[in-house]
Amino acid sequence: MNVEQYMQTLGQQARAASRAMARADSNAKNAALLAIAADLEARASEIIAENARDLAVGKANGLDDALLDRLMLNEARIAGMAEGLRQIAALADPVGEISGMNFRPSGIQVGKMRVPLGVIGIIYESRPNVTADAAALCLKSGNATILRGGSEAAHSNQAIATSIRRGLEQAGLPATAVQVIETTDRAAVGKLITMTDYVDVIVPRGGKNLIERISAEARVPVIKHLHGVCHVYIDDEADLEKAIAIAFNAKTHRYGVCNAMETLLVAEGIAEQVLPELGRMYQEKGVEIRGCATTCRVLPGSIAATDEDWDSEYLAPILSVRIVKDLDEAIEHITRHSSGHTEAIVSENISHARRFLAEVDSSSVMVNASTRFADGFEYGLGAEIGISTDKIHARGPVGLEGLTSQKYIVIGDGHIRQ
């Protein structure tokens, strides 16, 4: 069977399974999640052995230490996967939720019911734990899914897929509700993202190059974000203690994540008070400052920022800093350079905060809080499939509700339109 035939078969099986998943009740879905978790823990040594095969190939192919660490599974990480499944099982099931029921003058009732999207294709890199996370979110939200992990984790992903199949079967749900693509042929991705008859949405999780490719070539709708150029603006009416804590945390809590601050904007009226202390703290953490001309004067030792810096997602201990005249100039800068992920203002001025919330057009906008909070767990959504910077359907952290849609329902009692 060639790749096209193989993918066609997966698509047909997923579409059939999606109908069964749409009518599955919460008890069955939760039972599957708990059974998968138990099977992962019971087969930990087997999964670790398969993971060791991937690690050996990765080392031979020259993967760096950071990538090897992302790829590696041990008992603690498998236990973490199992716990994640149990947490998703404990979340409220969004499917079937009815909202906004109203009587119309005609006598009919009109409202909306939350329903699964159908079949979700997920394409991701390196981290094999995504296999369990993604499967669990799709399963709980009543969807079927086709998963394509990176070739560097092929053995690990198939070992995890065995537990997923067993759990689904144990709960009386179709094993084909979650299918992990077995071939490492890149043509499989090209086929998956164009199978409009069988796949309802694609979710790419990985680097910018992967997401750009998927976005450019897909014929199926895509939920995505390309990169996270996140900003913190310290207003001239900010509390200094809050400003320093937030700007420091937003950059240094973790560097290689999409919700880390990449550009700090500071109102000129407060720059001389806040930047020297922040500069000292960043220096202690080894953060390189790339600043505008005024920043370089206030913080000697800073590197002059280029035009490219304002649009850069560093994912590293590097920070762009610009001193702006006021809130208007800060919003103008964000509008021009933001990737639409997350922005924050630090201010005690309620009017300034409300303007920032209203005028900054990103998927998460914050007042007096670190951008690092832009996360599904922190928002109370449970696990997330990713962050969406799109404006249609899902926006921000995409959890269970983001993997569903709504349809109108009408209830009558023999009503006819006059």
Legacy VTK file of the C-alpha trace (Angstrom):
# vtk DataFile Version 3.0
C-alpha trace
ASCII
DATASET POLYDATA
POINTS 418 float
0.000 0.000 0.000
1.492 3.350 -1.028
1.384 6.469 1.163
-1.672 7.936 -0.556
-3.677 4.724 -0.144
-2.499 4.374 3.456
-3.577 7.911 4.342
-6.893 7.432 2.545
-7.536 4.382 4.715
-6.683 6.302 7.898
-9.018 9.081 6.832
-11.912 6.734 6.151
-11.400 5.005 9.495
-11.182 8.313 11.335
-14.374 9.635 9.756
-16.262 6.469 10.747
-14.822 6.617 14.267
-15.771 10.293 14.617
-19.433 9.382 14.378
-19.061 6.905 17.225
-17.115 9.437 19.299
-19.757 12.129 18.759
-22.372 9.944 20.427
-20.080 8.553 23.151
-21.089 9.598 26.655
-18.765 11.145 29.230
-18.486 7.919 31.226
-17.116 6.007 28.239
-14.653 8.747 27.321
-13.433 9.068 30.896
-13.116 5.294 31.224
-10.917 5.274 28.114
-8.693 8.037 29.481
-8.234 6.265 32.811
-7.527 2.948 31.088
-4.903 4.577 28.849
-3.248 6.139 31.898
-3.101 2.795 33.691
-1.716 1.041 30.629
1.010 3.656 30.140
2.192 3.125 33.715
1.997 -0.667 33.428
4.052 -0.623 30.212
6.540 2.034 31.335
9.597 -0.198 30.915
8.492 -1.199 27.405
7.886 2.413 26.402
11.256 3.477 27.816
12.947 0.705 25.818
11.340 1.954 22.599
12.293 5.503 23.529
15.904 4.357 23.956
15.872 3.301 20.287
14.816 6.819 19.283
17.462 8.377 21.518
20.177 6.184 20.005
19.183 7.217 16.481
18.958 10.855 17.573
22.469 10.806 19.027
23.798 9.135 15.896
22.134 11.846 13.787
23.698 14.597 15.879
20.647 15.946 17.725
21.742 18.501 20.312
21.306 17.986 24.050
18.187 20.185 24.263
16.381 18.174 21.583
17.474 14.890 23.119
16.095 16.048 26.458
12.736 16.870 24.853
12.730 13.440 23.248
13.655 11.470 26.363
11.089 9.508 28.377
11.644 8.084 31.858
9.344 6.763 34.557
8.679 10.242 35.939
7.697 11.622 32.536
5.461 8.648 31.810
3.836 9.116 35.218
3.343 12.767 34.247
1.614 11.721 31.015
-0.670 9.408 32.967
-1.502 12.160 35.454
-2.303 14.515 32.587
-4.788 11.971 31.237
-6.443 11.675 34.635
-6.699 15.458 34.892
-8.426 15.626 31.503
-10.812 12.881 32.605
-11.731 15.054 35.606
-12.579 18.078 33.441
-16.163 18.912 32.550
-17.249 17.488 29.206
-18.211 20.362 26.878
-20.039 18.153 24.346
-23.820 18.435 24.458
-23.814 21.635 26.510
-26.854 23.737 25.549
-26.804 27.505 25.974
-28.892 30.554 25.139
-32.275 28.812 24.824
-34.914 31.463 24.190
-38.564 31.427 23.168
-39.207 33.308 19.938
-42.464 35.139 19.185
-43.425 32.237 16.928
-43.335 29.885 19.933
-40.220 27.921 18.960
-37.194 27.698 21.255
-33.786 28.528 19.747
-30.399 27.879 21.326
-26.970 26.413 20.707
-25.481 23.005 21.416
-21.750 22.345 21.683
-20.577 19.555 19.350
-17.233 17.970 18.331
-15.363 19.285 15.299
-15.140 15.772 13.847
-11.673 14.616 12.734
-8.609 16.562 13.867
-5.188 16.095 12.304
-2.294 17.027 14.595
1.286 17.414 13.366
4.014 17.850 15.957
7.742 17.471 16.573
10.107 15.820 19.060
8.185 15.486 22.323
6.456 12.079 22.458
4.301 13.128 25.431
2.303 15.229 22.931
0.967 11.926 21.557
-0.826 11.214 24.840
-1.838 14.846 25.480
-3.286 15.404 22.017
-5.080 12.058 21.953
-6.634 12.748 25.341
-7.921 16.212 24.439
-9.430 14.997 21.180
-10.962 11.970 22.868
-12.567 13.962 25.716
-13.969 16.533 23.266
-15.606 13.741 21.232
-13.337 13.940 18.189
-11.410 11.357 16.239
-7.792 12.254 15.521
-4.914 11.385 13.226
-1.543 12.129 14.815
1.737 12.654 12.967
4.702 12.924 15.316
8.263 13.677 14.339
10.311 10.870 12.807
12.843 11.258 15.638
10.194 9.910 18.083
8.708 7.207 15.846
9.269 4.235 18.165
8.167 6.136 21.268
4.983 7.378 19.596
3.971 3.909 18.444
4.588 2.503 21.933
2.297 5.169 23.387
-0.239 4.508 20.604
-0.479 0.884 21.764
-1.682 2.053 25.188
-4.167 4.426 23.570
-5.657 1.633 21.425
-5.952 -0.656 24.427
-7.666 1.995 26.514
-10.187 2.825 23.789
-11.023 -0.835 23.253
-11.378 -1.449 26.992
-13.931 1.379 27.182
-15.869 0.058 24.187
-14.830 2.881 21.877
-13.337 2.392 18.382
-9.558 1.939 18.437
-9.445 3.964 15.213
-10.626 7.064 17.099
-6.911 7.795 17.636
-4.526 6.793 14.857
-0.806 7.522 14.973
0.658 7.566 11.467
3.230 4.788 11.224
5.159 5.899 8.156
7.884 8.529 8.463
7.467 9.473 4.792
6.991 13.264 4.604
4.411 12.715 1.871
2.020 11.564 4.606
1.884 15.117 5.990
1.201 16.544 2.545
-1.709 14.150 2.135
-3.107 14.681 5.643
-3.388 18.458 5.258
-5.301 18.163 1.971
-7.813 15.406 2.880
-10.839 17.689 3.009
-13.253 14.740 2.769
-11.975 13.198 5.985
-10.212 15.846 8.092
-12.021 18.877 9.542
-9.122 20.821 11.066
-5.322 20.648 11.295
-3.333 21.656 14.375
0.439 22.044 13.817
2.651 22.093 16.925
6.300 22.854 16.369
8.754 25.359 15.004
7.973 28.293 12.766
9.161 26.493 9.618
6.748 23.590 10.195
3.800 25.879 10.867
4.557 28.111 7.868
4.683 25.052 5.620
1.407 23.655 6.948
-0.327 27.037 6.706
0.839 27.543 3.120
-0.001 24.073 1.813
-3.075 23.002 3.787
-6.504 22.836 2.182
-8.009 21.869 5.535
-8.592 24.753 8.034
-5.622 25.269 10.389
-5.541 26.322 14.063
-2.108 27.841 14.581
0.266 30.456 15.808
3.505 31.091 13.956
5.504 32.690 16.748
5.209 34.619 19.983
6.563 38.180 19.906
5.092 39.166 23.276
5.315 42.635 24.834
5.181 44.128 28.306
4.515 47.876 28.516
5.469 49.670 31.738
3.199 52.710 31.895
4.280 56.012 33.429
1.692 55.348 36.173
2.976 51.876 37.021
3.775 50.605 40.492
7.586 50.170 40.361
7.629 47.024 42.471
4.995 45.352 40.307
6.672 46.533 37.109
10.063 45.110 38.011
8.657 41.763 39.177
6.451 41.323 36.083
9.066 42.375 33.518
11.686 40.135 35.126
9.401 37.094 35.356
7.993 37.516 31.845
11.483 37.272 30.380
13.451 34.979 32.672
10.945 32.441 34.027
11.578 30.339 30.904
13.246 31.484 27.709
12.232 28.912 25.109
8.455 29.309 25.345
6.030 31.204 23.147
4.592 33.308 26.001
7.940 34.725 27.144
8.329 38.500 26.756
10.556 39.384 23.805
10.147 43.187 23.840
9.895 45.496 26.855
8.351 48.921 26.296
8.849 51.601 28.970
7.215 55.030 29.190
9.875 57.724 29.149
8.497 59.309 32.320
9.394 56.249 34.393
12.364 54.798 32.459
15.090 56.320 34.637
13.419 54.853 37.752
12.712 51.324 36.559
15.334 50.386 33.963
18.551 50.553 36.033
17.263 47.990 38.550
15.808 45.773 35.822
19.053 46.043 33.856
21.029 44.867 36.885
18.683 41.906 37.390
18.805 40.937 33.712
22.605 41.191 33.758
22.767 38.767 36.691
20.715 36.286 34.648
22.894 36.768 31.560
20.165 38.442 29.502
21.477 40.460 26.554
19.727 43.826 26.109
19.154 45.186 22.603
17.808 48.679 23.014
16.789 51.866 21.301
19.161 54.846 21.511
17.632 56.102 24.769
17.791 52.636 26.320
21.481 52.376 25.438
22.052 55.684 27.245
20.123 54.629 30.357
21.636 51.117 30.331
25.293 51.365 29.250
26.447 48.083 27.781
23.237 47.518 25.846
23.524 46.644 22.154
21.824 48.944 19.654
18.626 47.286 18.416
18.047 46.823 14.694
14.703 46.953 12.879
14.750 43.157 12.826
14.961 42.948 16.618
11.480 44.411 17.104
10.016 41.508 15.115
12.152 38.742 16.639
11.065 35.812 18.767
14.391 35.050 20.441
13.402 32.066 22.621
16.696 32.875 24.348
18.149 35.211 27.030
17.907 38.210 24.691
15.497 41.112 25.185
14.569 44.103 23.023
13.901 47.266 25.027
12.351 50.475 23.695
11.539 53.646 25.593
8.315 55.153 24.258
6.690 58.540 24.813
3.377 57.289 26.175
0.574 54.729 25.915
-0.287 55.776 22.364
3.235 55.106 21.150
3.320 51.787 23.015
0.086 50.621 21.373
1.371 51.804 17.981
4.573 49.759 18.444
2.639 46.646 19.495
0.228 46.994 16.572
3.166 47.117 14.152
5.360 44.383 15.628
3.222 41.977 17.674
2.549 38.427 16.491
-0.876 38.583 18.156
0.016 36.195 20.985
0.152 37.975 24.390
0.714 41.541 25.578
0.668 43.066 29.076
0.467 46.546 30.584
1.708 47.452 34.050
-0.268 50.465 35.256
-2.250 51.779 38.194
-4.252 54.032 35.861
-7.587 52.325 35.186
-8.258 54.401 32.063
-4.887 53.418 30.589
-5.497 49.763 31.426
-8.961 49.782 29.837
-7.603 51.434 26.676
-4.872 48.797 26.459
-7.415 45.986 26.829
-9.675 47.505 24.168
-7.102 48.578 21.589
-4.423 45.856 21.701
-5.552 43.120 19.320
-3.851 39.953 20.592
-5.245 36.615 21.695
-4.393 37.396 25.344
-4.149 40.914 26.786
-3.183 41.377 30.441
-3.126 44.061 33.106
-0.512 43.883 35.880
0.376 40.243 35.196
3.226 38.352 33.525
2.782 37.112 29.955
3.834 33.696 31.267
0.240 33.190 32.419
-0.905 32.715 28.803
-1.399 28.990 29.208
-4.336 26.601 29.236
-3.723 25.289 32.755
-3.287 28.808 34.148
-6.563 29.885 32.501
-8.418 26.968 34.076
-8.904 25.186 30.751
-6.880 22.124 31.734
-4.506 20.808 29.102
-4.253 22.664 25.801
-3.560 21.588 22.254
-1.720 24.857 21.592
-2.189 28.614 21.342
-4.163 30.094 18.472
-3.499 33.608 17.199
-6.202 33.250 14.553
-9.461 35.177 14.942
-11.885 32.594 13.580
-13.237 29.785 15.775
-10.574 29.340 18.485
-8.325 32.093 19.846
-5.768 31.924 22.653
-5.115 28.649 24.522
-7.076 25.883 22.770
-8.490 23.426 25.293
-11.521 21.166 25.180
-13.965 23.907 24.239
-11.666 25.036 21.409
-11.885 21.542 19.922
-15.649 21.830 19.657
-18.059 23.999 17.720
-21.676 25.013 18.200
-24.765 24.343 16.178
-28.175 25.947 16.468
-30.944 23.780 17.842
-34.646 24.535 17.496
-37.384 22.952 19.607
-40.993 23.225 18.612
-44.275 21.411 19.160
-45.766 21.127 15.721
-44.907 24.736 14.885
-45.138 25.836 11.260
-44.043 29.144 9.828
-46.951 31.413 8.956
LINES 1 419
418 0 1 2 3 4 5 6 7 8 9 10 11 12 13 14 15 16 17 18 19 20 21 22 23 24 25 26 27 28 29 30 31 32 33 34 35 36 37 38 39 40 41 42 43 44 45 46 47 48 49 50 51 52 53 54 55 56 57 58 59 60 61 62 63 64 65 66 67 68 69 70 71 72 73 74 75 76 77 78 79 80 81 82 83 84 85 86 87 88 89 90 91 92 93 94 95 96 97 98 99 100 101 102 103 104 105 106 107 108 109 110 111 112 113 114 115 116 117 118 119 120 121 122 123 124 125 126 127 128 129 130 131 132 133 134 135 136 137 138 139 140 141 142 143 144 145 146 147 148 149 150 151 152 153 154 155 156 157 158 159 160 161 162 163 164 165 166 167 168 169 170 171 172 173 174 175 176 177 178 179 180 181 182 183 184 185 186 187 188 189 190 191 192 193 194 195 196 197 198 199 200 201 202 203 204 205 206 207 208 209 210 211 212 213 214 215 216 217 218 219 220 221 222 223 224 225 226 227 228 229 230 231 232 233 234 235 236 237 238 239 240 241 242 243 244 245 246 247 248 249 250 251 252 253 254 255 256 257 258 259 260 261 262 263 264 265 266 267 268 269 270 271 272 273 274 275 276 277 278 279 280 281 282 283 284 285 286 287 288 289 290 291 292 293 294 295 296 297 298 299 300 301 302 303 304 305 306 307 308 309 310 311 312 313 314 315 316 317 318 319 320 321 322 323 324 325 326 327 328 329 330 331 332 333 334 335 336 337 338 339 340 341 342 343 344 345 346 347 348 349 350 351 352 353 354 355 356 357 358 359 360 361 362 363 364 365 366 367 368 369 370 371 372 373 374 375 376 377 378 379 380 381 382 383 384 385 386 387 388 389 390 391 392 393 394 395 396 397 398 399 400 401 402 403 404 405 406 407 408 409 410 411 412 413 414 415 416 417
